[in-house]
Amino acid sequence: MEYERSDAVDDRLEWLRTYGYGLCMGTADALPGVSGGTVALLLGFYGRLIAAVTAFTPWRAAAVLRGYHPDRRTKAREALLELDLGFLLPLGVGIITAVVVVADAVSSLAQSHPVAMFGFFTGLIAASVITLGRSLTIDSPTHVGVAVTGASLALLVAADIVSLPGSGPMVIVLAGAIAVSAMILPGISGSLILILLGQYVFLSSELSAFVHALGSLPSGGSLAAVTDPGTTVVLFVVGGATGLLTIARVVRIALDRHRGLTLVFLVSLIAGSVPAPLTNIAKTHAWTTETITLTAAWAVVGAIALFGLEYLVGGFEPE
């Protein structure tokens, strides 16, 4: 009995530890700068994360769903072990918790202090380019071409020269697919992708509205208040699940086969994204001396925050 109790305590501690990992990863994912994949590398569970995500296949999902049949329970158990749900579930809950908290803060700050918030994001992104770029080697015309392509593509998107058509359901699904794929990759933040696509503030506001409306239901809240933002959240989740099964795998193959070039492209994509938060400021504020000074000041704060984090953890590596 004592062994059983000890095992139960160990399991709870492991779940709590993994939940804490999820909180760290979710916070990084929700803020442009350090990616959740980089946090997973720093905390030592990146390999397990990728193994669990890539283990998810339609065949294994079907095996789990067929586990209700006595003759198929053995295969269902094997599939569950291969999916590593004991790790993914607490990690996912931690990520969701952090993203919800950060989304609520972003939704409020985007309305009350947009210059400070997006200035801070600019500093985070710019500093992350420096920290990640230190480990890269650009020593051939191919590397230079890939770097220019990545930076140019991000600059075109940031300048609204290249953009997603409209803001309908398909755009939300596509944004979810790309952003969630980026969340598990070292070096690039999913929230940065959302800023580039012009969906960051909108999706943060929708998630915050959904959570608040859901919480108000027991006290007589409106079901319609839940349904509207909830539809957006569901579409994003569908896109994210699709991205994990497709885009993330493609990028992982690219990293395995052409690691150097892929990392150069990812980091150059971040470099070209530095002006992206500034376009959000320009939508609501004229570029006066006061606005420029305040933006620059908060960008310095953001850069110092990221350099401080880099110092504490001993450096960032894109892979």
C-alpha positions in Angstrom: 0.0 0.0 0.0 2.9 2.4 0.8 4.4 1.8 -2.6 1.0 2.5 -4.3 0.6 5.8 -2.3 4.2 6.8 -3.2 3.5 6.1 -6.9 0.3 8.2 -6.7 2.2 11.1 -5.1 5.0 10.8 -7.7 2.3 10.8 -10.5 0.7 14.0 -9.1 4.1 15.7 -8.8 4.9 14.8 -12.3 1.6 16.1 -13.6 2.1 19.3 -11.6 5.6 19.7 -13.0 4.4 19.2 -16.5 1.6 21.7 -15.9 4.2 24.2 -14.8 6.1 23.5 -18.1 2.9 24.2 -19.9 2.5 27.6 -18.1 6.0 28.6 -19.2 5.6 27.4 -22.7 2.1 29.0 -23.0 3.4 32.4 -21.7 6.2 32.4 -24.3 3.8 31.4 -27.1 1.4 34.2 -26.2 4.1 36.9 -26.3 6.1 37.6 -29.5 9.8 37.1 -28.8 10.7 33.8 -27.3 8.9 30.8 -28.8 7.3 28.0 -26.8 9.6 25.6 -28.7 12.6 27.4 -27.4 11.3 27.2 -23.8 10.8 23.4 -24.3 14.4 23.2 -25.4 15.6 25.1 -22.4 13.6 23.1 -19.9 14.6 19.8 -21.5 11.4 18.3 -22.8 11.5 19.4 -26.5 12.3 15.9 -27.7 9.4 14.4 -25.8 7.1 17.1 -27.1 7.9 16.5 -30.7 7.8 12.7 -30.3 4.3 13.0 -28.7 3.0 15.4 -31.3 4.3 13.4 -34.3 3.0 10.2 -32.7 -0.6 11.5 -33.2 -1.9 9.9 -36.4 -5.4 9.1 -37.6 -4.6 5.4 -37.0 -3.7 5.8 -33.4 -6.7 8.1 -32.8 -9.0 5.5 -34.3 -7.4 2.8 -32.1 -8.2 4.8 -29.0 -11.8 5.5 -30.0 -12.3 1.7 -30.6 -11.1 0.9 -27.2 -14.7 0.4 -25.9 -14.6 -3.0 -27.6 -13.1 -5.7 -25.2 -11.1 -7.3 -28.1 -9.5 -3.9 -29.0 -8.6 -2.6 -25.6 -5.0 -3.8 -25.8 -4.3 -1.9 -29.0 -6.1 1.1 -27.5 -3.8 1.0 -24.4 -0.7 0.7 -26.7 -1.9 3.7 -28.7 -2.5 5.8 -25.6 1.0 5.1 -24.4 2.5 6.0 -27.8 0.5 9.3 -27.8 2.0 10.1 -24.3 -1.3 11.7 -23.1 -0.1 11.6 -19.5 2.4 14.2 -20.6 0.4 16.1 -23.3 -2.7 16.6 -21.2 -1.2 18.5 -18.3 1.1 20.3 -20.6 -1.8 21.4 -22.8 -3.8 22.6 -19.8 -0.9 24.6 -18.6 -0.4 26.2 -22.1 -4.1 27.0 -22.3 -4.1 28.6 -18.8 -1.2 30.8 -19.7 -2.6 31.8 -23.1 -6.0 32.7 -21.6 -4.4 34.9 -18.9 -2.1 36.6 -21.4 -4.9 37.1 -23.9 -7.0 38.8 -21.3 -4.1 41.2 -20.5 -3.4 41.8 -24.2 -7.1 42.6 -24.8 -7.1 45.2 -22.1 -3.7 46.7 -22.9 -4.5 47.0 -26.6 -7.3 49.3 -25.7 -5.8 51.2 -22.8 -2.1 51.3 -23.6 -1.5 50.2 -27.3 1.7 52.3 -27.7 3.3 50.8 -24.6 2.3 47.2 -25.5 3.3 47.2 -29.1 6.5 49.1 -28.3 7.3 46.4 -25.8 6.6 43.7 -28.4 8.9 45.5 -30.9 11.8 45.3 -28.4 11.1 41.7 -27.6 11.2 40.7 -31.3 14.2 42.8 -32.1 16.2 41.3 -29.2 15.1 37.8 -30.1 16.6 38.3 -33.5 20.0 39.2 -31.9 20.0 36.3 -29.4 18.9 33.7 -32.0 21.1 35.1 -34.8 24.3 34.7 -32.8 24.3 30.9 -33.4 23.6 31.1 -37.1 26.2 30.8 -39.9 25.5 32.6 -43.1 28.5 31.7 -45.3 27.2 31.0 -48.8 25.1 32.7 -51.5 22.3 30.2 -50.7 22.2 31.2 -47.1 22.2 34.9 -48.0 19.4 34.3 -50.5 17.3 32.4 -48.0 17.8 35.1 -45.4 16.8 37.9 -47.8 13.7 35.9 -48.9 12.6 35.3 -45.3 13.1 38.9 -44.2 11.5 40.3 -47.4 8.4 38.1 -47.0 7.9 39.2 -43.4 8.5 42.9 -44.3 5.9 42.7 -47.1 3.3 41.2 -44.7 4.2 43.7 -42.0 3.7 46.6 -44.5 0.3 45.1 -45.5 1.6 44.7 -49.1 0.9 41.0 -48.7 -2.0 40.1 -46.5 -4.7 37.5 -45.9 -7.9 38.2 -47.8 -10.5 39.4 -45.3 -11.1 38.0 -41.8 -13.6 35.2 -42.3 -13.6 31.7 -41.0 -11.0 30.4 -43.4 -8.6 33.1 -42.4 -9.0 32.2 -38.7 -8.5 28.5 -39.5 -5.4 29.3 -41.6 -4.0 31.6 -38.9 -4.5 28.9 -36.3 -2.8 26.3 -38.5 0.3 28.4 -39.0 0.5 29.9 -35.5 0.1 26.7 -33.6 2.7 25.0 -35.8 5.1 27.8 -35.0 4.4 27.5 -31.3 6.2 24.1 -31.1 9.1 25.1 -33.3 12.2 26.6 -31.7 13.1 30.1 -32.8 9.7 31.5 -33.9 6.7 32.5 -31.8 3.2 31.7 -32.8 2.0 35.1 -31.5 4.5 36.7 -33.8 2.9 35.0 -36.7 -0.5 36.2 -35.6 0.8 39.8 -35.4 2.2 39.4 -38.9 -1.2 38.1 -40.1 -3.0 41.0 -38.4 -5.0 38.6 -36.2 -3.2 38.9 -32.8 -5.3 41.5 -31.1 -8.6 40.2 -32.6 -8.0 36.6 -31.5 -6.8 37.7 -28.1 -10.0 39.8 -27.6 -12.2 36.9 -28.9 -10.6 34.4 -26.5 -10.9 36.8 -23.6 -14.5 37.5 -24.4 -15.3 33.8 -24.7 -13.7 33.0 -21.3 -15.5 35.9 -19.6 -18.9 35.0 -21.2 -18.4 31.4 -20.2 -17.8 32.4 -16.6 -20.9 34.6 -16.5 -23.3 31.8 -17.5 -23.9 30.5 -14.0 -25.0 34.0 -12.9 -27.4 34.5 -15.8 -25.1 35.4 -18.7 -26.2 35.3 -22.3 -25.6 32.2 -24.3 -25.2 34.4 -27.4 -22.3 36.1 -25.7 -20.6 32.7 -25.5 -21.5 31.5 -29.0 -20.1 34.4 -31.0 -16.5 34.4 -29.7 -16.7 30.7 -29.1 -17.1 30.1 -32.8 -13.9 32.0 -33.4 -12.1 30.0 -30.7 -13.3 26.7 -32.2 -12.2 27.7 -35.7 -8.8 28.6 -34.4 -8.5 25.2 -32.6 -9.5 23.3 -35.7 -6.8 25.2 -37.7 -4.3 24.5 -34.9 -5.0 20.8 -34.9 -4.7 20.7 -38.7 -1.4 22.6 -38.6 0.1 20.2 -36.0 -0.7 17.3 -38.3 0.6 18.9 -41.5 2.7 22.1 -41.4 4.6 21.2 -38.2 5.6 17.9 -39.7 6.8 19.6 -42.9 9.0 22.1 -41.0 10.4 19.2 -38.8 11.4 17.4 -42.0 13.0 20.6 -43.3 15.0 20.9 -40.1 16.1 17.3 -40.2 17.3 17.6 -43.9 18.4 21.2 -44.2 18.8 22.4 -40.7 21.1 25.4 -41.4 19.0 26.8 -44.2 15.7 26.3 -42.4 17.0 28.1 -39.2 18.3 31.0 -41.3 14.9 31.3 -42.9 13.0 31.2 -39.6 15.3 33.8 -37.9 15.2 36.0 -40.9 11.5 35.8 -40.8 11.6 37.1 -37.3 14.0 39.9 -38.4 11.6 41.1 -41.0 8.8 41.0 -38.5 10.3 43.7 -36.2 8.2 46.5 -37.7 5.0 44.5 -37.5 3.8 45.7 -34.1 4.5 49.3 -35.2 1.7 49.0 -37.8 -0.8 48.4 -35.0 0.3 51.7 -33.4 0.0 53.5 -36.7 -3.7 52.4 -36.9 -4.7 54.5 -33.8 -1.9 57.0 -33.3 -0.1 59.6 -35.4 3.7 59.4 -35.3 4.3 62.5 -33.2 7.5 63.1 -31.2 5.7 61.9 -28.1 4.5 58.7 -29.7 7.9 57.9 -31.1 9.6 58.5 -27.8 7.2 56.4 -25.8 7.4 53.6 -28.4 11.2 53.6 -28.3 11.3 53.6 -24.5 9.0 50.6 -24.3 11.0 48.9 -27.0 14.1 49.3 -24.9 12.2 47.8 -21.9 11.2 44.8 -24.0 14.7 44.3 -25.3 16.1 44.5 -21.8 13.5 41.9 -20.6 14.5 39.4 -23.3 18.2 39.9 -22.8 17.7 39.5 -19.1 15.9 36.3 -19.6 18.6 35.1 -22.0 21.2 35.8 -19.3 19.2 33.9 -16.6 18.8 30.8 -18.7 22.3 30.8 -20.2 21.4 31.7 -23.8 18.9 30.8 -26.4 19.4 28.4 -29.3 17.0 28.2 -32.2 17.5 24.4 -32.3 
